[in-house]
Amino acid sequence: MTNAVPFAAELQPIVDAMGTPAIFTLEGMPAARAAGAGFIPTVEQVIGDRPIDVEELIIPGPAGEPDLEITILRPRGLTAVTAGLFNIHGGGMMTGHRTMDTGRLADLVEGLGVVVVNVEYRLAPEHPHPAPVEDCYAGLVWMSEHAALLGVDPARIVIMGGSAGGGLSAGVALLARDRTGPALAGQLLLCPMIDDRNDSVSSHQYSDSGTWTRQMNDIGWRALLGDAAGTSDASPYAAPLRAKDLTGLPPAFIEAGAAEVFRDENVEYASRLWAVGGDAELHVWSGAFHGFDIFAPGSELARAALASRDSWLRRVLDL
């Protein structure tokens, strides 16, 4: 196997301090979730005295399924119609909570003047595919239908997420196209989890190092897809790189680290979008590991990545 891309010098100490990544098991998932929840600050703690209004709502889920919890973040004193972001959190399809993304989203609300809807979705393995993507699609439809009440222009909504949230964002974009659903202005895919086959060069290079390993990725896909993981039965709405047709999708911003499992599938997704005349902007950050902007927000790499995201959002949303 080809040698792995080395971690950037400013990020290597973080990897060293983290040590060997813990290996998830499906049986241990409840305990892993409980342990992780203790490290997530509340929305109130993150927002503090920032000029952002917060609203928690319960909205209808997919037909016949449970309701959804969402958090809405708005610029305080918003009077004019603005653009909107629909966010889906990460966590390998098995863990995580929408609150974990509050800091990232608050920066976008304050910096760009947008309205954010942050959705909670059911997690695997208790709720395998299609539950997570259908929950997220239902949330997006609600946002589009209630755009006027939110102060959002329905023609200027971007779906976004990191890791599993990026994969679900790409899956929802496919569903919206195929169901003639909300017309998205763009999809912001941050190191998205989009290929259940888990057999790329980069997935083998980071088999047991970094913040998200090939072994962890395999457990996430098995939790979501069960026996269909890695087979031709895998749905493209769960694993968007499986989609045979990538035409008619909204502009995509795709970001990955050069030193992470998802690098090659993310590059391939961008290449396939370009191959059918699609609009995609790809950033692969040298030496960056999975989630580098979260683990090392003060690094030069993270600052450059955040600036690139902001630039793309300003362009695609006409801000």
Wavefront OBJ file of the C-alpha trace (Angstrom):
o trace
v 0.000 0.000 0.000
v 1.197 3.505 -0.851
v 2.599 5.446 2.074
v 0.078 7.718 3.742
v 0.181 11.476 3.212
v 1.854 12.911 6.329
v -0.126 15.118 8.661
v 0.712 18.809 8.493
v 3.355 19.901 10.990
v 0.888 22.131 12.846
v -1.616 19.251 13.134
v 0.729 16.370 14.032
v 0.877 17.274 17.745
v -2.919 17.022 17.915
v -2.864 13.535 16.392
v -0.091 12.520 18.801
v -2.028 13.813 21.802
v -5.154 11.924 20.760
v -3.288 8.626 20.598
v -4.776 5.519 19.001
v -8.404 6.133 18.005
v -10.984 4.202 19.983
v -12.746 1.488 18.008
v -16.530 1.726 17.999
v -18.704 -1.330 18.275
v -22.404 -1.458 17.528
v -23.007 -2.972 20.951
v -21.157 -0.128 22.644
v -22.908 2.636 20.734
v -25.251 3.798 23.542
v -22.284 4.237 25.870
v -20.258 6.042 23.182
v -23.140 8.446 22.581
v -23.566 9.135 26.275
v -19.849 9.783 26.705
v -19.737 12.108 23.699
v -22.792 14.079 24.799
v -20.971 15.215 27.905
v -18.464 17.160 25.824
v -21.018 19.080 23.735
v -21.768 22.566 25.104
v -25.366 23.749 25.120
v -26.685 26.210 22.543
v -26.936 28.831 25.287
v -23.300 28.332 26.268
v -22.128 28.704 22.664
v -24.286 31.701 21.761
v -23.761 33.652 24.981
v -24.359 37.348 24.296
v -23.830 37.119 20.529
v -26.518 38.962 18.486
v -28.269 35.741 17.474
v -31.843 34.684 18.223
v -32.408 30.997 18.963
v -35.660 29.073 18.563
v -36.248 25.392 19.273
v -39.136 23.750 17.407
v -40.781 20.393 16.858
v -41.815 19.878 13.227
v -43.434 16.981 11.343
v -41.149 14.145 10.326
v -41.621 11.899 7.300
v -45.166 10.621 6.781
v -46.039 8.146 9.519
v -42.726 8.682 11.352
v -41.773 10.609 14.522
v -41.603 14.397 14.637
v -38.244 16.161 14.276
v -36.421 18.536 16.587
v -34.802 21.567 14.965
v -32.893 24.607 16.155
v -33.289 27.887 14.266
v -30.541 30.533 14.451
v -31.307 34.041 13.146
v -29.402 37.321 13.131
v -30.914 39.457 15.887
v -33.169 42.179 14.527
v -33.482 40.556 11.100
v -35.906 42.593 8.990
v -35.017 41.829 5.368
v -35.321 38.492 3.617
v -31.978 36.681 3.532
v -30.436 33.369 2.505
v -30.761 30.158 4.495
v -28.616 27.183 5.490
v -30.045 23.757 6.313
v -27.485 21.912 8.459
v -27.064 18.189 9.132
v -24.651 17.126 11.881
v -22.018 14.401 11.595
v -21.153 11.408 13.747
v -20.603 8.455 11.425
v -24.371 7.877 11.068
v -24.312 6.455 14.619
v -23.523 9.290 17.047
v -23.668 13.043 17.377
v -26.280 15.692 18.018
v -27.208 18.880 16.202
v -25.882 20.975 19.082
v -22.316 19.956 18.217
v -22.438 22.239 15.155
v -23.739 25.345 16.948
v -20.374 27.129 16.987
v -19.759 26.649 13.260
v -23.301 27.755 12.461
v -23.294 30.756 14.794
v -20.198 32.072 13.013
v -22.035 31.826 9.685
v -25.162 33.535 11.043
v -23.137 36.385 12.494
v -20.643 36.667 9.642
v -22.965 36.247 6.649
v -26.335 37.343 8.011
v -28.045 34.061 7.082
v -30.759 32.042 8.840
v -29.885 28.472 9.851
v -32.140 25.488 10.433
v -30.226 22.747 12.269
v -31.997 19.369 12.189
v -31.923 16.321 14.456
v -32.306 12.941 12.735
v -32.658 9.337 13.862
v -29.398 7.417 14.236
v -28.310 3.960 13.106
v -28.202 1.101 13.936
v -31.535 1.481 15.740
v -32.810 3.460 12.765
v -31.044 2.265 9.600
v -31.411 3.654 6.101
v -33.631 5.278 4.947
v -34.611 6.802 8.326
v -31.739 9.351 8.604
v -31.945 10.705 5.045
v -35.756 10.751 5.077
v -35.742 12.725 8.346
v -33.354 15.255 6.825
v -35.358 15.512 3.620
v -38.545 16.159 5.620
v -36.744 18.916 7.514
v -35.560 20.538 4.293
v -39.086 20.441 2.837
v -40.394 22.107 6.013
v -37.773 24.842 5.765
v -38.602 25.512 2.123
v -42.354 25.604 2.793
v -41.910 27.937 5.795
v -39.255 30.151 4.224
v -41.378 33.295 4.451
v -41.917 32.836 8.199
v -38.198 32.244 8.667
v -37.219 35.339 6.703
v -35.528 33.207 4.044
v -35.616 33.445 0.271
v -36.618 29.878 -0.774
v -34.465 30.211 -3.900
v -31.376 30.808 -1.741
v -31.119 27.765 0.515
v -27.893 25.733 0.791
v -27.832 22.318 2.424
v -24.682 21.606 4.413
v -22.994 19.182 6.758
v -19.747 17.549 7.735
v -18.758 13.881 7.577
v -21.973 11.829 7.895
v -23.826 15.137 7.682
v -22.076 15.855 4.402
v -23.072 12.435 3.077
v -26.672 12.966 4.157
v -26.629 16.428 2.559
v -25.558 14.909 -0.758
v -28.223 12.215 -0.371
v -30.930 14.793 0.333
v -29.824 16.794 -2.720
v -30.324 13.647 -4.813
v -33.763 13.074 -3.259
v -34.772 16.695 -3.869
v -33.811 16.334 -7.538
v -35.553 12.997 -8.011
v -38.736 14.009 -6.163
v -38.852 17.490 -7.702
v -38.538 18.826 -4.186
v -36.962 22.063 -2.924
v -34.682 23.711 -5.489
v -31.405 24.060 -3.607
v -28.969 26.883 -4.337
v -26.052 24.684 -3.349
v -24.668 21.836 -1.255
v -21.770 22.458 1.138
v -20.169 19.045 1.686
v -17.415 19.001 4.299
v -15.377 15.778 4.144
v -18.593 13.926 3.264
v -19.104 10.212 3.991
v -20.425 9.046 0.601
v -19.041 5.598 -0.332
v -19.975 2.475 1.617
v -17.398 0.366 -0.247
v -14.626 1.840 1.916
v -11.934 0.492 -0.419
v -10.124 3.538 -1.818
v -6.386 4.128 -1.503
v -6.982 6.791 1.148
v -9.274 4.529 3.173
v -6.446 1.972 3.406
v -3.810 4.630 4.080
v -5.737 5.757 7.177
v -6.843 2.330 8.272
v -5.814 2.916 11.886
v -4.613 6.521 12.181
v -6.209 9.943 12.266
v -9.494 10.986 13.855
v -11.744 8.727 11.742
v -10.284 5.425 10.571
v -11.229 2.839 7.982
v -12.325 0.456 10.742
v -14.614 3.098 12.290
v -15.975 3.910 8.852
v -16.827 0.266 8.226
v -18.831 0.096 11.459
v -20.726 3.253 10.504
v -21.713 1.850 7.125
v -22.733 -1.500 8.598
v -24.862 0.320 11.175
v -26.626 2.272 8.427
v -26.935 -0.368 5.699
v -26.578 -3.732 7.430
v -25.828 -6.554 5.009
v -26.225 -4.185 2.032
v -23.039 -2.301 2.977
v -20.381 -2.794 0.325
v -22.757 -4.551 -2.064
v -24.685 -3.511 -5.166
v -27.790 -3.238 -2.968
v -26.510 -0.060 -1.298
v -28.810 2.886 -1.987
v -27.362 6.015 -3.632
v -29.416 8.103 -1.200
v -27.316 6.557 1.591
v -24.031 6.389 -0.339
v -24.218 9.126 -3.005
v -21.085 8.010 -4.847
v -23.208 5.019 -5.879
v -25.535 7.276 -7.881
v -25.347 6.504 -11.587
v -26.685 9.919 -12.625
v -25.238 13.116 -11.122
v -26.862 15.526 -13.567
v -29.219 18.242 -12.430
v -27.696 18.681 -8.968
v -27.094 22.049 -7.290
v -23.597 23.587 -7.187
v -21.354 21.703 -4.767
v -18.552 22.788 -2.479
v -16.545 19.695 -1.525
v -13.799 19.812 1.076
v -11.491 17.087 2.372
v -8.152 16.678 4.038
v -5.346 15.066 2.057
v -4.626 12.914 5.127
v -8.001 11.305 5.722
v -10.129 8.305 4.792
v -12.633 10.280 2.697
v -10.119 12.057 0.443
v -10.402 9.853 -2.638
v -14.181 9.385 -2.638
v -14.609 13.148 -2.273
v -12.265 13.844 -5.185
v -14.088 11.242 -7.281
v -17.463 12.820 -6.507
v -16.242 16.224 -7.660
v -14.728 14.686 -10.806
v -17.975 12.917 -11.644
v -19.938 16.136 -11.191
v -17.573 17.918 -13.567
v -17.796 15.035 -16.047
v -21.544 15.648 -16.521
v -21.185 19.423 -16.711
v -21.984 20.013 -13.044
v -20.779 22.879 -10.892
v -18.346 21.792 -8.180
v -15.593 23.481 -6.202
v -13.096 21.083 -4.618
v -10.614 21.833 -1.838
v -8.182 19.184 -0.582
v -6.115 20.581 2.259
v -2.536 19.315 2.417
v -1.775 17.315 5.557
v -5.245 17.866 7.027
v -6.976 15.080 8.949
v -10.717 14.454 9.214
v -12.432 17.318 11.048
v -9.261 19.404 11.248
v -11.224 22.644 11.518
v -12.993 21.364 14.653
v -9.957 19.851 16.355
v -7.593 22.690 15.384
v -9.747 25.802 14.788
v -6.832 28.165 15.342
v -4.559 26.502 12.776
v -3.572 28.231 9.551
v -5.179 25.363 7.615
v -8.510 25.860 9.400
v -8.448 29.612 8.818
v -7.826 29.067 5.107
v -10.601 26.454 4.889
v -13.132 28.669 6.651
v -12.303 31.589 4.371
v -12.837 29.380 1.315
v -16.226 28.201 2.587
v -17.328 31.756 3.304
v -16.226 32.878 -0.148
v -18.204 30.110 -1.851
v -21.321 30.802 0.221
v -21.148 34.512 -0.603
v -20.903 33.684 -4.287
v -23.560 30.970 -4.518
v -26.020 32.840 -2.262
v -25.310 36.285 -3.738
v -24.477 37.775 -0.329
l 1 2 3 4 5 6 7 8 9 10 11 12 13 14 15 16 17 18 19 20 21 22 23 24 25 26 27 28 29 30 31 32 33 34 35 36 37 38 39 40 41 42 43 44 45 46 47 48 49 50 51 52 53 54 55 56 57 58 59 60 61 62 63 64 65 66 67 68 69 70 71 72 73 74 75 76 77 78 79 80 81 82 83 84 85 86 87 88 89 90 91 92 93 94 95 96 97 98 99 100 101 102 103 104 105 106 107 108 109 110 111 112 113 114 115 116 117 118 119 120 121 122 123 124 125 126 127 128 129 130 131 132 133 134 135 136 137 138 139 140 141 142 143 144 145 146 147 148 149 150 151 152 153 154 155 156 157 158 159 160 161 162 163 164 165 166 167 168 169 170 171 172 173 174 175 176 177 178 179 180 181 182 183 184 185 186 187 188 189 190 191 192 193 194 195 196 197 198 199 200 201 202 203 204 205 206 207 208 209 210 211 212 213 214 215 216 217 218 219 220 221 222 223 224 225 226 227 228 229 230 231 232 233 234 235 236 237 238 239 240 241 242 243 244 245 246 247 248 249 250 251 252 253 254 255 256 257 258 259 260 261 262 263 264 265 266 267 268 269 270 271 272 273 274 275 276 277 278 279 280 281 282 283 284 285 286 287 288 289 290 291 292 293 294 295 296 297 298 299 300 301 302 303 304 305 306 307 308 309 310 311 312 313 314 315 316 317 318 319
